[in-house]
């Protein structure tokens, strides 16, 4: 007999648990949905409404080919030049530099050729099934109209600019990531409205595009609620720990008894880890976007990286989204939109004839580990605590897959991959 879509799937050998998931971004909501689907009683805890934090403002790519870490021999050597360029996609506020030095030292240690190769294997192991995992939840939540199989395009205006991606492309090829290298005519076939100056590029056809990130999170959350899941708008203050691990999650409004806890709070996850006695080098790559309501100009069909300048143009349902760069300034510093506004003339150049009105300014906080590998798995300190954070630029990509891996570990199932590279104790 076929199991109804809404029926729980917990086996008799895995009794249902009371699980608190801290964090209601795309990772937390996807994890909560998977656990609730398996028959557990799940409470999402987050003071903000689901999907309204960092998950809201990404470029929308489910990028299953994301195997190249942020830190690499080629990338970090460009940092000094980038910091001196007011239009570059990277900014480090001078006042924040002393605080981030320990993270930066680990970042540099992870940027050697040997470590990049190791990290690319770790990222490929979890990213390759990212879309497959999402498709299961998309089918469950009925969210098919939100995700489109249009790929991920990167374009460049010269051979010199394109050559800067050689290490990344060679790494992708070694990991079995599919991509198509393009000349000027082939770029135009995919995106006729792009400036003819773009003569080199490549497309990753296996990537999917989420045309409105918040709607995907909301669809997952609606199904989570339908299956009996709970969300509380509360802030975690502390954890009550007993012999078997965390017994209660204490918030600013209530105490939540639990059998297991999942920490999926994005850039704030290190604060929760500290409450549990574990330090983790998690910093924040602050990302900005502008929403452009287009009044005139060429159509863009898929998210496109303008590689010369390091920003993305993504045709969202509510407008053309310009996302750019990484700023290091912590989670509490006020936003500085000057850098992203400097990208507007470059966007106009990329799409000749583009006319628009800026209708939203947005800042989000990417939770980033020094080695670009997320923290996923059981805590070495409390047996009933599980981690799912530190996804950097690929939180959307890995959200559903992270939930699957956590659900496997909570149920005592073999996750099918070696979880060693993702353990928090690697730091």
SVG drawing of the C-alpha trace seen along z (x, -y; Angstrom):
<svg xmlns="http://www.w3.org/2000/svg" viewBox="-2 -55 51 57">
<polyline fill="none" stroke="black" stroke-width="0.4" points="0.0,0.0 1.3,-3.5 2.1,-5.7 0.1,-9.0 2.3,-12.1 1.4,-13.4 1.9,-10.2 4.9,-9.9 7.7,-7.6 9.4,-7.0 10.1,-3.2 9.1,-1.3 12.8,-1.1 13.0,-4.9 10.5,-6.2 9.3,-9.8 11.3,-12.5 10.6,-16.0 13.1,-18.0 13.8,-21.7 15.4,-23.2 16.9,-26.6 16.8,-28.7 14.0,-29.2 16.0,-30.1 15.9,-27.7 18.3,-25.2 16.2,-25.1 12.9,-25.0 14.0,-22.2 15.4,-20.3 12.3,-20.8 10.1,-19.6 12.1,-16.5 12.1,-15.6 8.4,-16.3 7.8,-14.2 9.5,-11.4 7.0,-11.6 8.9,-13.6 7.4,-16.4 9.4,-19.5 9.4,-23.0 11.2,-25.7 12.6,-28.5 13.4,-31.8 12.5,-35.4 12.1,-36.3 9.5,-34.8 10.6,-31.8 12.7,-32.7 12.9,-36.4 16.6,-36.5 19.6,-35.7 17.6,-33.1 15.5,-36.0 18.2,-37.7 20.3,-35.2 20.8,-34.9 18.4,-31.9 20.8,-29.3 20.7,-25.6 24.3,-25.3 25.1,-21.6 28.5,-22.3 29.7,-24.4 32.9,-22.6 35.5,-25.4 36.1,-27.1 36.1,-30.8 39.7,-30.6 42.1,-29.4 45.7,-30.2 44.5,-32.4 41.7,-34.2 43.5,-35.3 46.4,-36.8 44.0,-39.2 42.7,-40.4 45.0,-43.5 44.1,-44.8 40.4,-44.2 40.4,-46.0 41.8,-49.1 39.1,-49.1 35.9,-50.8 33.9,-48.9 35.3,-45.5 33.0,-42.8 35.1,-42.4 35.3,-44.8 36.8,-44.4 36.0,-47.3 39.3,-48.3 37.8,-48.3 36.8,-44.7 40.1,-43.3 41.6,-42.7 38.6,-40.7 38.6,-38.5 42.3,-37.8 42.0,-34.3 39.4,-33.3 41.5,-34.9 44.6,-32.8 42.6,-29.6 41.2,-30.8 44.7,-31.2 45.7,-27.8 42.7,-26.3 43.8,-28.1 46.7,-25.9 46.5,-23.8 46.4,-20.6 43.6,-21.8 41.6,-23.2 41.6,-19.8 40.5,-18.1 37.8,-20.7 36.5,-20.3 35.9,-16.6 34.0,-17.4 31.8,-20.0 31.1,-17.7 30.0,-14.8 27.2,-16.9 26.4,-19.3 25.9,-16.7 22.6,-15.6 21.5,-19.1 18.9,-19.4 17.7,-15.8 17.0,-16.4 15.2,-19.7 13.0,-17.9 11.7,-15.6 10.6,-18.5 9.3,-20.5 7.1,-17.5 5.9,-17.2 5.2,-21.0 3.8,-21.4 6.3,-24.1 7.1,-23.2 6.3,-26.6 9.0,-28.3 12.1,-26.4 13.2,-26.4 15.9,-24.3 17.7,-27.1 21.3,-26.7 23.9,-29.2 25.7,-31.4 29.0,-33.2 30.3,-35.7 33.5,-37.6 34.6,-40.3 38.2,-39.1 40.4,-36.0 42.4,-37.5 39.4,-37.9 38.1,-34.4 41.5,-32.9 41.2,-33.9 38.6,-31.1 40.9,-28.4 41.7,-26.8 38.0,-26.7 37.0,-25.2 39.8,-22.6 38.7,-21.7 35.1,-21.3 36.1,-19.1 38.1,-16.8 35.1,-16.5 32.8,-15.6 30.8,-18.8 29.2,-19.4 29.7,-22.8 29.7,-24.1 32.3,-26.6 30.8,-29.3 32.0,-31.8 30.3,-35.1 27.7,-33.6 26.8,-30.8 26.4,-33.3 24.0,-35.3 22.0,-32.2 21.3,-31.7 20.9,-35.4 20.3,-37.6 20.0,-40.8 23.5,-40.7 26.1,-43.2 28.0,-41.8 31.3,-42.7 31.0,-39.3 33.1,-37.0 33.8,-34.2 31.8,-32.3 30.5,-29.0 27.1,-27.6 26.3,-25.0 23.2,-23.4 22.5,-21.1 21.9,-24.0 18.3,-25.1 17.0,-28.6 14.7,-29.5 12.8,-32.5 11.7,-33.8 13.7,-32.4 11.2,-33.4 8.4,-31.6 10.3,-28.3 10.9,-28.6 7.3,-29.6 6.1,-26.6 8.3,-24.2 7.1,-26.0 3.5,-25.7 3.9,-21.9 5.8,-21.7 2.8,-23.3 0.3,-21.1 2.2,-18.0 1.9,-19.3 5.1,-21.3 5.3,-24.4 7.1,-27.7 7.6,-30.0 8.9,-33.6 11.4,-33.4 15.1,-33.9 17.2,-31.2 18.7,-32.3 20.3,-29.1 20.1,-25.3 19.4,-23.1 21.8,-20.2 21.4,-16.9 23.2,-13.5 21.9,-12.7 22.5,-16.1 20.1,-19.0 16.9,-18.5 15.3,-22.0 15.8,-24.9 15.2,-28.0 14.0,-31.1 13.0,-34.6 9.4,-33.4 9.3,-29.7 11.0,-26.4 10.9,-23.7 11.6,-20.1 13.3,-18.1 14.9,-14.8 17.2,-16.4 18.3,-19.9 19.4,-21.0 21.5,-24.2 20.7,-25.8 20.8,-29.5 23.1,-30.7 25.5,-33.5 24.3,-33.4 25.1,-29.7 28.5,-30.2 26.7,-32.0 24.6,-29.0 27.6,-26.7 29.3,-28.8 26.3,-28.2 26.9,-24.5 30.6,-24.8 32.0,-24.6 33.9,-27.3 33.7,-27.4 35.4,-29.8 32.3,-31.2 32.4,-34.6 29.9,-36.5 30.2,-37.4 27.7,-40.2 26.0,-40.2 24.0,-43.0 21.3,-43.2 19.3,-45.8 15.9,-45.0 15.4,-46.6 11.8,-47.0 12.5,-47.0 10.5,-49.5 12.3,-48.9 15.1,-46.8 16.1,-43.3 14.8,-40.2 17.2,-38.0 16.2,-34.4 18.6,-33.0 20.9,-34.1 24.0,-35.5 27.4,-36.3 29.1,-39.3 32.5,-37.9 34.5,-41.0 33.0,-42.8 31.9,-39.9 28.1,-40.5 25.0,-38.6 21.9,-39.6 19.0,-37.3 15.5,-37.7 13.3,-37.2 9.5,-37.2 9.5,-40.7 12.2,-42.3 15.8,-42.0 18.0,-41.3 21.6,-42.6 23.6,-40.8 27.2,-41.4 30.2,-40.6 31.2,-39.9 31.8,-42.4 33.4,-41.5 32.1,-43.7 30.3,-41.3 26.5,-41.0 25.9,-44.2 27.6,-46.9 25.2,-49.1 24.8,-48.5 26.8,-50.4 25.1,-50.3 27.6,-52.5 29.5,-49.6 26.4,-47.8 25.1,-51.1 28.4,-51.4 27.5,-48.3 24.4,-49.8 26.3,-51.5 28.0,-48.1 24.6,-46.4 23.3,-49.0 26.4,-48.2 25.8,-44.4 22.1,-44.8 22.0,-47.6 18.8,-49.6 18.0,-48.6 15.7,-51.1 14.7,-50.5 13.7,-51.8 15.5,-50.6 12.7,-49.3 14.6,-47.5 17.9,-47.6 18.9,-44.5 21.7,-43.1 22.1,-39.5 24.7,-37.5 26.3,-34.5 27.6,-32.1 31.1,-31.2 33.7,-28.8 37.3,-29.3 37.4,-26.3 34.1,-26.9 32.8,-23.5 29.6,-23.6 29.3,-22.1 26.9,-19.2 26.5,-16.3 26.3,-15.3 28.0,-17.3 30.9,-15.6 29.8,-17.3 26.1,-16.5 24.9,-13.3 21.5,-14.8 22.7,-18.0 23.1,-18.2 24.7,-21.0 23.7,-22.3 25.2,-25.7 28.2,-27.4 27.0,-27.0 28.5,-30.3 27.3,-31.0 25.5,-27.7 22.9,-27.6 20.1,-27.4 21.8,-24.6 22.5,-22.5 19.5,-23.1 17.5,-20.0 20.6,-17.8 21.7,-19.0 18.2,-18.1 18.5,-14.6 21.9,-14.1 20.8,-15.3 17.7,-13.2 19.8,-10.1 22.0,-10.7 19.1,-11.4 17.5,-8.1 20.8,-6.2 20.8,-5.5 23.9,-5.4 24.0,-8.7 25.8,-7.1 28.8,-9.4 31.7,-9.9 30.7,-12.7 34.2,-13.3 34.9,-16.5 31.8,-18.2 32.3,-17.6 32.6,-20.6 35.6,-19.1 37.8,-19.6 38.5,-23.1"/>
</svg>
